[in-house]
Amino acid sequence: MDYVSALLPPVVMAIFFTALVVTIVKSQGGSNKAKEDAIVDAAVTRAHSAKQAGRDA
């Protein structure tokens, strides 16, 4: 029975890690990619505008 308690945590961690990787891979590309790109572009534009406004002041 000791071998079960020794193997259980690594098995659970491996399953969790696999699920995490699958989720990350599935969320890449497609409509999610366009949405994420738009969010990043908006944040970069906002940061650039704030930087320009700081220089002008």
N, C-alpha and C positions, 0 to 999 in steps of 0.2 A: 504494500500500500504506500510505502514511502516513495516509490518511483512515480506514482500518480501525482502526489503533492509536489514532487520535484519538477515534473514535466508540465504541470498545469499553467503556471505563470508564463513560461515562454510560448506555449501554444496560444494562450489568450492574447498575448502581445503580438504574435505573428498574425493572428486573425485580424486584430484591430489595425495593424500596420497595412495589411493587404487591403482591407476595406478603405482605409484612408487614401492609399495610392489609387485605387479604382475610382474613388470619388473625385480626386484631383484630376485624373486623366479624363473622366467623363465631363467635367466642367470646363475643359479647354475646348476652344473652337466653337463653331456654329454661332447661334444667336447670342450665346453668352459672351463670346469673344468680342463681338461688335459692341455689346453693352459695356463690357469692361474697358474696351478701348476708348469709348466715348467718355466714360467717367474719368479716365486718366488724362485724356486730352483736355477736358474741362478743368481739371485740377492744375495741369501745367499752364494753361492759358491764364487762370486766375492768379497763380503764383507769379507768372511773368508780368501781368498787369500791375500787381501790387509792387513788384520790384521797380517797374517803370515809374509808378506814382511816387515811390519813395525817392527816386532820383530827381524827379521834377520839383519836389517840395524843397 
